[in-house]
Amino acid sequence: VICRSLANNSCGIKRKSPLQNLHLVSRCIHHPYYPSSKFQRPPLRISIQLFSSLNRLPLRKTKLLNVKYGYQLHRNFWLARLASRLLKVRYLILGSAVGGGYTAKKTYDQWKDMMPDLDEYKWIVPDFVWELDELIDLEKLIKALPDADDLAKLLPDFDKIGESFASLKGFLSPGAPGETAFRATDQGYDNDKQFKKGLLGELILLQQQIQQHEEEARRAAGQYNMGSSQQKRKVSDKEKIDQLQEELLRTQLKYQRMLERLEKENKELRKLVLQRDDKGIHQRKLKKSLIDMYSEVLDILSDYDASYNTQDHLPRVVVVGDQSAGKTSVLEMIAQARIFPRGSGEMMTRSPVKVTLSEGPHHVALFKDSSREFDLTKEEDLAALRNEIEIRMRNSVKEGCTVSAETISLSVKGPGLQRMVLVDLPGVISTVTSGMAPDTKETIFSISKAYMQNPNAIILCIQDGSVDAERSIVTDLVSQMDPQGKRTIFVLTKVDLAEKNVASPNRIQQIIEGKLFPMKALGYFAVVTGKGNSSESIESIKEYEEEFFQNSKLLKTCMLKAHQVTTKNLSLAVSDCFWKMVRESVEQQADAFKATRFNLETEWKNNYPRLRELDRNELFEKAKNEILDEVISLTQVTPKHWEEILEKTLWERVSTHVIENIYLPAAQTTNSGTFNTTVDIKLKQWTDKQLPNKAVEVAWETLQEEFSRFMTEKKGNEHDDIFDKLKQAVKEETIKRHRWNERAEDSLRVIQHNALEDRSISDKQQWDAAIHFMEETLQSRLKDTESVIEDMVGPDWKKRWLHWVGRTKEQNIRNETKNELEKLIKCNEDHAAYLANDEVTTVRKNLEARGVTVDPCLIKDTWHQIYRRFFLKSALNHCNLCRRGFYYYQRHFVDSELECNDIVLFWRIQRMLAITANTLRQQLTNTEVRRLEKNVKEVLEDFAEDNEKKVMLLTGKRVQLAEDL
């Protein structure tokens, strides 16, 4: 609109074009030949034929003169010539106008027919747009615009911008490949920092000045240090060199201050950005950054390294050095907080400490296994953090040791922190002092080598500058692990003390240039970490370090370069090297893990196609659930089953005592009163001393058997043999720990005593049951006795003829003795249970008369079994007689020769067994099974914490393959 207005105002009006008010570029657009210095009218050459549309008329070319300002035509007959010219020109103009107008109208009509009718779409454009010319005074708007010169001032100077970018490119370009130190510049902040125009220009100018001063100082120093002939130069040359060096140092310091100023502004801006999504200091939630996820991966792999003896090769910054060399101080300067415990000359770092540095809105620290945040801006939280680290270190050290290989993981977040993962290792020592374990030196060496042998680990070698270089131990260790120095950064600490104590400052220069130590390094740095006072703050240490290097002769004499000093430059260089190493190695490590996993998965599918990939811990959890289910199954055993097992087992244990010590002695009595008295006495003694204890043992053994049966019972296709060893160990450990309730015997003794005192048989069914119980017991005993006699005398004549076996000499002697004793019993069926001495002599003489020599002990031993068989047979016959004796029992055997006191005895025993089994069953189901379940859980928990136990109990190729997966 503005251009159209200008064009309309200039049409038909002869006036000077306001080109003087336009910018240089605009003037060039209007007049290509118009000079930029002074306005001049361009030469005008007009040819009428060029503008004529009457092609049929033969026109004659007219020679026109150039019209120039300041040049007048000749005045000879100027009126006549003017009139003739006007007469000729008017016809030409008239014809041209008619022809041109016709042609223009024709062309306009054609274009108008070609254009679509837009009247229907006029509603799209608002009405006020069509009235815009009436509402806006374009002429006033044009006059209100600034002149071309003012517009030129507003536009940027493209030439200077190009030079600035060229200087910035050279300033940020990496150094020569032969450099031995990193350049501590803002390489990592090209995308983060936004520089202001004026400040950026000053920085570039300062950089150029620094380079010029360095070249001049180097050239002047070289000229000054030449041969003996040049050493006699004038004092003015030396003063010039000193002046150039001082000017160079001042320029570098000014440049450093500007950089710090920019970094401070950038730090504040980044803090504001990080706090944008924050909900306040009390409800802040730190987001998980890339470095945090990388640190978690390192923690997981470290756990696997300890458990499965695998080794990852992911980068870490390993901080190593001699004891009290300043490792912890350097790490605190990088983390910008005094977070580690301190001691004067005492070993404080007793285990590796992994510190993950990341950027965050608040300066906080937290442990991997804790949710508590320590505010590093508060002295109380700093003291609590140092105390917590010291406690964790001491807890990780086992008894009898001084250091531990267990890693403590700590995360530190804060604005402006360089993102990296550092591991602070215990200081290397040369001598084991009193109070240390004998293997402390070797343990520290092994821990350091384990971390440094990682081919992608960055070794931060800390050397104390205040001690003689020949006393260094760590440099030899580092040179062994990284002989080429491709991943080592050398840091010289306590440079302020070194400058005071070292007689020759060139020695410090040789260390920083890598010429003194045999080791090689990727970069060399010199730092100052305070005055040795543990109460110093990080800010005061920074100020002291900056002040020292400003006044240090090491910088003034160019022994040290500016990018090789201060912990700030060190942290920038270490972070840059760390992420470079991460980029180069993390993909390679991931591919290696993927390839290994693919091979293991293929092997698993081929060997165990229908089983899940369960490692040792997962298998243990599965076995644990199965064992607990089997313990619960004990509660589902029916009471009848418990009582039957308990009664049967208890009688098997006490039957021998009942027969041998109670029934047989009582049966030797002559009348029923004596029999009952003997039985009561024997039962009372038995109940008081042996029976309750024996009953508890039986119950405990029964519980063990049932528990073992459930544990070892195969459950079809679901049974897994891999758990058998673990189940057996759990069963044995549980049985070893389980103890029956001590009060059970006392209560059981009372119940058993009451049961045995009851002699009343209420009905015929109980009487028959007692007879049946007695017959079964006597028959089993008779069978056992006959088996013993058969072994003593050998096979009878049927077996000898059928199986062609014979008797031994001893068996023949025993057979002859048996025949002689049977004759004795037939003569006297009421014989006592023991032989008299004269009877033994008679039997021996009778046998000697037949040529058989017998020992008296053999006669008595044989008699015991012969009489036992005779007694049992007699008792069985008596049982048959007592089947009809219930009627006489009810009448107390009055007017009857039949006496069935032995039936009553066995009924009392049978009833006692039933009551005891019921009582034990109640104790089992109500108390002991639950206590057993509790013991099983305790055993499983102990096994779960004992990795060696799990490795020993869960073994095999399947477990190992799952572990690898």
Residue pairs with C-beta under 8 A, 6 or more apart in sequence:
1 132
1 138
2 138
2 141
2 142
2 145
5 138
5 139
5 142
6 142
9 139
10 17
17 30
19 26
19 27
19 30
19 31
19 34
19 39
20 39
21 147
21 148
22 30
22 148
23 148
23 149
23 151
23 152
24 36
24 148
24 152
26 148
27 34
27 36
27 148
28 34
28 36
31 42
33 42
34 40
34 42
40 69
41 68
41 69
43 66
43 68
44 66
44 67
45 64
45 66
46 64
47 61
47 64
48 59
48 62
48 92
49 59
49 61
51 96
52 59
52 92
52 95
52 96
52 99
53 96
53 99
53 100
53 103
54 95
54 96
54 99
57 95
59 92
65 73
128 135
164 200
164 201
164 204
167 204
167 207
167 208
168 200
168 204
171 185
171 203
171 204
171 207
172 185
172 186
172 187
172 190
174 183
174 187
175 183
180 513
180 514
180 521
180 522
180 523
180 524
181 512
181 523
181 524
181 525
181 561
181 563
181 564
181 573
182 522
182 523
182 563
182 569
182 572
182 573
182 576
182 577
183 563
184 562
184 563
184 566
184 568
184 569
184 570
184 572
184 573
185 563
185 572
186 193
186 259
186 262
186 263
187 572
187 576
188 572
188 575
188 576
189 263
189 266
192 266
192 270
193 262
193 263
193 266
195 203
195 262
199 258
199 262
202 258
203 255
203 258
203 259
203 262
206 251
206 254
206 255
206 258
207 255
209 251
210 248
210 251
210 252
210 255
213 244
213 247
213 248
213 251
214 248
216 244
217 241
217 244
217 245
217 248
217 558
218 558
220 237
220 240
220 241
220 244
221 241
221 558
223 230
223 237
224 230
224 233
224 237
224 238
224 241
245 556
245 557
245 558
246 556
249 550
249 555
249 556
252 562
253 550
256 562
263 416
267 415
267 416
268 415
270 359
270 415
270 416
271 361
271 415
274 359
274 360
274 361
274 415
275 361
277 287
278 284
278 285
278 361
279 285
281 362
284 361
284 362
286 360
286 362
286 364
286 413
289 358
289 359
289 360
289 419
290 419
291 356
291 357
291 358
291 419
291 420
291 421
292 356
292 358
292 411
294 314
294 421
294 582
295 354
295 356
295 409
295 411
295 421
297 314
298 312
298 314
298 316
298 354
298 421
299 354
299 368
299 409
301 310
301 312
301 314
302 354
302 407
304 310
304 312
305 311
305 312
307 947
308 963
308 964
311 454
312 454
312 589
313 454
313 455
313 456
313 585
313 589
314 454
314 456
314 582
314 585
314 586
314 589
315 421
315 454
315 456
315 457
315 458
315 578
315 581
315 582
315 585
315 586
316 354
316 421
316 422
316 423
316 451
316 454
316 457
316 458
317 420
317 421
317 422
317 423
317 457
317 458
317 460
317 574
317 578
318 422
318 423
318 425
318 448
318 451
318 452
318 454
318 457
318 458
318 459
318 460
319 327
319 330
319 331
319 422
319 423
319 424
319 425
319 460
319 462
320 327
320 425
320 428
320 448
320 451
320 452
320 459
320 460
320 461
320 462
320 474
320 477
320 478
321 327
321 427
321 428
321 461
321 462
321 463
321 464
321 474
322 427
322 428
322 429
322 462
322 463
322 464
322 472
322 473
322 474
323 347
323 427
323 428
323 429
324 345
324 427
324 464
325 427
325 462
325 463
325 464
325 474
325 493
326 462
326 464
326 493
326 494
326 529
327 349
327 424
327 425
327 427
327 462
328 340
328 342
328 348
328 349
328 424
329 493
329 529
329 530
330 460
330 462
330 491
330 493
330 527
330 529
330 567
330 570
331 340
331 355
331 422
331 424
332 338
332 339
332 340
332 529
332 538
333 527
333 529
333 538
333 541
333 542
333 567
333 571
334 357
334 418
334 422
334 567
334 570
334 571
334 574
335 355
335 357
335 412
335 414
335 417
336 363
336 376
336 414
336 416
336 417
336 538
337 363
337 365
337 376
337 382
337 412
337 414
337 538
338 382
338 386
338 534
338 537
338 538
339 355
339 365
339 376
339 382
339 385
339 386
339 389
339 410
339 412
340 348
340 349
340 353
340 386
340 389
340 424
341 348
341 386
341 387
341 389
341 390
342 348
342 386
342 534
347 402
347 403
347 426
347 427
347 429
347 436
348 390
349 393
349 424
349 425
349 426
349 427
350 393
350 394
350 396
350 397
350 402
350 403
350 404
350 426
351 392
351 393
351 396
351 397
351 403
351 404
351 405
351 406
351 407
351 408
351 426
352 405
352 406
352 407
352 408
352 423
352 424
352 425
352 426
352 447
352 451
353 389
353 407
353 408
353 410
353 423
353 424
354 407
354 408
354 409
354 410
354 421
354 422
354 423
355 410
355 411
355 412
355 421
355 422
355 423
355 424
356 409
356 410
356 411
356 412
356 421
357 412
357 413
357 417
357 418
357 419
357 420
357 421
357 422
358 411
358 412
358 413
358 417
358 419
359 413
359 414
359 415
359 416
359 417
359 419
360 413
360 414
360 415
360 417
361 415
362 375
362 413
362 414
362 415
363 375
363 376
363 377
363 412
363 413
363 414
363 415
364 373
364 374
364 375
364 376
364 412
364 413
364 414
365 373
365 374
365 376
365 385
365 410
365 411
365 412
365 413
366 372
366 373
366 374
366 410
366 411
367 388
367 392
367 408
367 409
367 410
367 411
368 409
368 410
368 411
369 409
374 381
374 382
374 384
374 385
375 381
376 382
376 385
376 412
376 414
389 408
389 410
392 408
393 404
393 408
396 404
396 406
396 408
397 403
397 404
398 404
400 437
401 437
401 439
401 440
401 443
402 436
402 437
402 440
402 443
403 426
403 440
403 443
403 444
403 447
405 443
405 447
405 450
407 423
418 571
418 572
418 574
418 575
419 575
419 579
420 574
420 575
420 578
420 579
421 578
422 460
423 451
425 444
425 447
425 448
425 451
426 444
426 447
426 448
427 444
428 444
428 445
428 448
428 473
428 474
428 477
429 440
429 441
429 444
429 473
430 441
430 473
431 441
432 438
432 440
432 441
437 443
445 477
448 477
449 477
449 481
451 457
452 459
452 477
452 478
452 481
452 482
453 481
455 487
456 487
456 581
456 584
456 585
457 487
458 487
458 488
458 489
458 574
458 577
458 578
458 581
459 478
459 481
459 482
459 487
459 488
459 489
460 489
460 491
460 574
461 474
461 475
461 478
461 488
461 489
461 490
461 491
461 519
461 521
462 474
462 491
462 493
463 469
463 472
463 474
463 475
463 490
463 491
463 492
463 493
463 511
463 517
464 472
464 493
464 494
465 492
465 493
465 494
465 495
465 497
465 498
465 508
465 511
465 526
466 494
466 497
466 498
466 501
469 507
469 511
469 516
469 517
472 517
475 517
475 518
475 519
476 518
476 519
478 488
478 519
479 517
479 518
479 519
479 520
482 488
482 519
482 520
483 520
484 520
485 514
485 519
485 520
485 521
485 522
486 522
487 522
487 577
487 581
488 519
488 520
488 521
488 522
489 521
489 522
489 523
489 524
489 525
489 570
489 573
489 574
489 577
490 511
490 514
490 517
490 519
490 521
490 523
490 524
490 525
491 525
491 526
491 527
491 570
492 498
492 508
492 511
492 512
492 524
492 525
492 526
492 527
493 527
493 528
493 529
494 528
494 529
495 508
495 526
495 527
495 528
495 548
495 552
495 554
495 565
496 528
496 531
496 548
498 508
499 505
499 508
499 552
499 553
499 554
502 508
505 553
505 554
505 557
505 559
506 559
507 516
508 526
508 554
508 559
508 560
509 554
509 559
509 560
510 516
511 517
511 524
512 524
512 525
512 526
512 559
512 560
512 564
513 524
514 520
514 521
514 524
522 577
523 564
523 573
523 577
524 564
525 564
525 565
525 569
525 570
525 573
526 554
526 560
526 564
526 565
527 545
527 565
527 566
527 567
527 570
528 541
528 544
528 545
528 548
528 549
529 541
529 545
529 567
530 536
530 540
530 541
530 544
531 544
536 544
542 567
542 568
545 566
545 567
546 566
549 555
549 565
549 566
552 560
553 559
554 560
555 562
555 565
563 569
596 964
597 965
600 961
600 964
600 965
601 613
601 965
603 961
604 613
604 961
604 962
604 965
607 957
607 958
607 961
608 958
608 961
611 958
613 962
613 965
614 622
614 962
615 959
615 962
615 963
615 965
616 950
616 951
616 954
616 959
616 962
616 963
617 950
618 962
619 722
619 723
619 954
619 959
619 962
620 726
620 943
620 944
620 950
620 954
622 723
623 723
623 726
623 727
623 954
624 940
624 944
626 723
626 727
627 711
627 727
627 730
627 936
627 940
628 933
628 936
628 937
628 940
630 707
630 710
630 711
631 707
631 710
631 929
631 932
631 933
631 936
632 933
633 710
634 703
634 706
634 707
634 710
634 929
634 932
634 933
635 925
635 929
637 706
639 921
639 925
642 702
642 917
642 920
642 921
642 924
642 925
643 914
643 917
643 918
643 921
644 917
645 702
645 706
646 698
646 699
646 702
646 916
646 917
646 920
646 921
647 913
647 914
647 916
647 917
649 698
649 701
649 702
650 694
650 695
650 698
650 913
650 916
650 917
651 913
653 694
653 697
653 698
654 691
654 694
655 777
655 781
657 686
657 690
658 909
659 777
659 781
661 682
661 686
662 679
662 682
662 683
662 686
662 905
663 902
663 905
664 833
664 871
665 678
665 682
666 675
666 678
666 679
666 682
666 905
667 675
667 871
667 875
667 902
668 832
668 833
669 675
669 678
672 893
672 899
672 901
675 901
675 902
676 901
679 901
679 905
683 756
683 908
684 753
687 749
687 752
687 753
687 756
688 749
688 753
691 749
691 752
692 745
692 746
692 748
692 749
692 752
693 745
695 748
695 752
695 916
695 920
696 740
696 744
696 745
696 748
696 920
698 920
699 740
699 920
699 923
699 924
699 928
700 738
700 740
700 928
702 920
702 924
703 924
703 928
703 929
703 932
704 735
707 731
707 734
707 735
707 932
708 731
711 727
711 728
711 730
711 731
712 724
712 727
712 728
722 954
722 956
722 958
722 959
725 953
725 954
725 955
726 943
726 953
726 954
729 943
729 949
729 953
730 936
730 939
730 940
730 943
733 939
734 932
734 935
734 936
734 939
737 935
737 938
737 939
738 928
738 931
738 932
738 935
740 928
741 923
741 927
741 928
741 931
744 923
747 919
748 916
748 919
748 920
751 915
751 916
751 919
752 912
752 915
752 916
755 908
755 911
755 912
755 915
755 916
756 908
756 909
756 912
758 908
758 911
759 904
759 908
761 767
761 770
761 886
761 889
761 904
761 907
764 886
766 907
767 885
767 886
767 889
767 903
767 907
768 883
769 907
769 910
770 903
770 904
770 906
770 907
770 910
771 879
771 882
771 883
771 903
771 906
773 906
773 907
773 909
773 910
774 875
774 879
774 902
774 903
774 906
775 876
775 879
777 906
778 872
778 875
778 876
778 879
779 876
781 868
781 872
782 869
782 872
782 873
782 876
785 865
785 868
785 869
785 872
786 869
788 865
789 818
789 865
789 866
789 869
790 796
792 811
792 814
792 818
792 862
792 865
793 807
793 811
793 814
793 815
793 818
794 806
794 807
794 808
794 811
794 812
794 814
794 815
795 803
795 805
795 806
795 807
799 805
800 806
800 807
807 815
812 852
813 852
813 853
813 854
813 858
814 858
814 862
816 847
816 850
816 852
816 854
817 843
817 847
817 852
817 854
817 858
817 859
817 862
818 862
818 866
820 843
820 846
820 847
821 843
821 859
821 862
821 863
821 866
821 867
822 866
824 831
824 839
824 843
825 831
825 866
825 867
825 870
829 870
829 874
831 867
833 867
833 871
835 843
835 859
835 860
835 863
840 856
840 859
840 860
843 854
843 859
844 854
844 856
844 859
847 853
847 854
848 854
875 902
878 900
878 902
879 903
881 898
882 898
882 900
882 902
882 903
885 893
885 898
885 900
885 903
888 894
888 896
888 898
888 900
889 900
889 903
889 904
893 899
893 900
942 949
943 949
943 950
943 953
944 950
